[in-house]
Amino acid sequence: MQEVQIGVLGLGTIGAELVYIIQSNAKRVENEYGIRLSIKKVFVRDLTKKRNVDVKGLTLTNRIEDILEDEEISVIAECIGGNGSGQTLDYVKQALQKGKTVIMSSKKTLALYGPELLWMAKENQVMIQYDATVGGGIPIAKILENCFYGERVKKVSGIVNATSNFICSKMLEEKQDYHTALAQAQACGYAENDPSDDVDGYDALYKAVILSMFCFEKYFDPRKVTPKSIRVIGLFDMQVASELGYSIKPIFSIEDQGESLQYHVGPCLVKADSILGKINDNHNIIIVNGELTRHLAFFGQGAGKEPTASAMFDDILNALICQRKPMSGEGPIPAFEQLDERYTQYYMHLAVPDTLGVMAAVTKVLSDTGLNIDKLVTKDKVNDFYDVVVFTSKAEGSRVEEQLTKALEEVGVRLVTLLPILSS
Ligand SMILES: NC(=O)c1ccc[n+]([C@@H]2O[C@H](COP(=O)([O-])OP(=O)(O)OC[C@H]3O[C@@H](n4cnc5c(N)ncnc54)[C@H](OP(=O)(O)O)[C@@H]3O)[C@@H](O)[C@H]2O)c1
């Protein structure tokens, strides 16, 4: 019988659920895998706080060294999170240096310091498992680690932020404006009081960085990329897109083009009848495109305490039972600098004044910016301005938004919304 003593860091939503799952599955793991799992100590800040799990029989400590310096503890489950640096990073580093396997929950820490942490794990011959950082219960990390030995992943994309997807779904299905949909997400427990990281795309960006690191062994620094926010989407955009056969979804996409990584993180139009167009509410989907396997899609609950803690529990067993594809290289993966954000089609909502010749001026601005008009629809007139919707094709080059906003302003037209359209 293999004895494994675990140190759990954090006993909040995820920590408490993980403790419960470990305790209630210990006998089964013993019988099926011959591994006796036990939680030796749990690190918290406040020893007096009421917990969502029975703490009888658990040793709680507010001294991190009680866990990190305990040689009998071989596995650390980090359920703290936080802002990516500071204590979580410090605890994870110390654990790796002391030869402990680390199961991570903090996506921000992994996205900001992944190469350094993976290298530390390699040097100390221990593992980092990270499935809870991306896609909740979707076992994407285990698929990437334990499959695809002979496959080259070319692209990874999907919807990985449950809060934004829930908000977009409510705007589309229940015709709620952004603020009402956000309030509903908060009432359902899908959005935090400060939802910025989720709605402004940073949460999805961190997950995209992690997926890029493990799909392509290409790391890019999230501080070099500004994701797009779903705050820009109006109810008008949602409805017009829907009338024309599209859904607006919070999409991430990273494509390995050899010399460069082509990326998108933010809302965009997708065909309503495509896989991405059909993923609603708080669900996530991750689509992996391999050279040989082509499209593989993994769908499920993207957050929530049970899926997330279950991913961490599986990570513990995966670290103990499975072999793992080694990361290549003789040092930490260097940050990949060639980042490219490029689209071939756009949706735009323009506020056009009721003046003679203005549409000819708009057409000229678009053509000067390298955009062909695919579809142009004039909607209602509000306060002397027409709502005009344009679908374009053949966009070339980047910084289209900046150029367009300025050039349209010069002819008296306001660019209300500009969103890319993804063809696949
Ligand atoms: N909640 C979800 O649905 C979800 C989904 C996916 C991923 N995650 C990830 O899971 C992790 C934990 O999330 P959670 O929702 O369980 O958080 P939480 O409820 O706020 O719990 C955090 C725990 O960490 C402890 N802690 C120790 N040192 C800390 C420090 N310096 N700063 C903050 N907390 C400290 C806290 O102790 P005290 O209790 O004594 O204050 C608390 O028990 C995060 O990485 C999060 O991104 C959560």
The ligand as a Gaussian input file, in Angstrom:
#p B3LYP/6-31G(d) Opt

LIG

0 1
 N      -14.625000      29.078000      -6.810000
 C      -14.620000      28.538000      -8.026000
 O      -15.692000      28.169000      -8.604000
 C      -13.331000      28.310000      -8.763000
 C      -13.366000      27.769000     -10.064000
 C      -12.160000      27.549000     -10.723000
 C      -10.956000      27.832000     -10.101000
 N      -10.954000      28.364000      -8.843000
 C       -9.681000      28.650000      -8.241000
 O       -9.573000      28.000000      -6.976000
 C       -8.776000      28.775000      -6.084000
 C       -9.467000      28.993000      -4.774000
 O      -10.680000      29.660000      -5.003000
 P      -11.793000      29.740000      -3.879000
 O      -13.034000      30.177000      -4.573000
 O      -11.825000      28.495000      -3.104000
 O      -11.210000      30.940000      -2.972000
 P      -11.646000      31.330000      -1.464000
 O      -12.984000      30.774000      -1.176000
 O      -11.424000      32.780000      -1.329000
 O      -10.582000      30.574000      -0.537000
 C       -9.208000      30.945000      -0.437000
 C       -8.608000      30.206000       0.732000
 O       -7.218000      30.442000       0.781000
 C       -6.826000      30.825000       2.102000
 N       -5.655000      31.730000       2.053000
 C       -4.457000      31.530000       2.649000
 N       -3.607000      32.499000       2.369000
 C       -4.252000      33.354000       1.587000
 C       -3.871000      34.557000       0.987000
 N       -2.664000      35.075000       1.142000
 N       -4.795000      35.201000       0.244000
 C       -6.026000      34.697000       0.058000
 N       -6.451000      33.521000       0.628000
 C       -5.554000      32.869000       1.379000
 C       -8.056000      31.474000       2.694000
 O       -7.949000      31.349000       4.107000
 P       -9.088000      31.918000       5.095000
 O      -10.320000      31.110000       4.743000
 O       -8.599000      31.631000       6.448000
 O       -9.250000      33.359000       4.760000
 C       -9.177000      30.613000       2.079000
 O       -9.400000      29.473000       2.873000
 C       -8.426000      30.053000      -6.861000
 O       -7.199000      29.836000      -7.522000
 C       -9.513000      30.133000      -7.923000
 O       -9.112000      30.835000      -9.077000
 C      -12.121000      28.606000      -8.149000

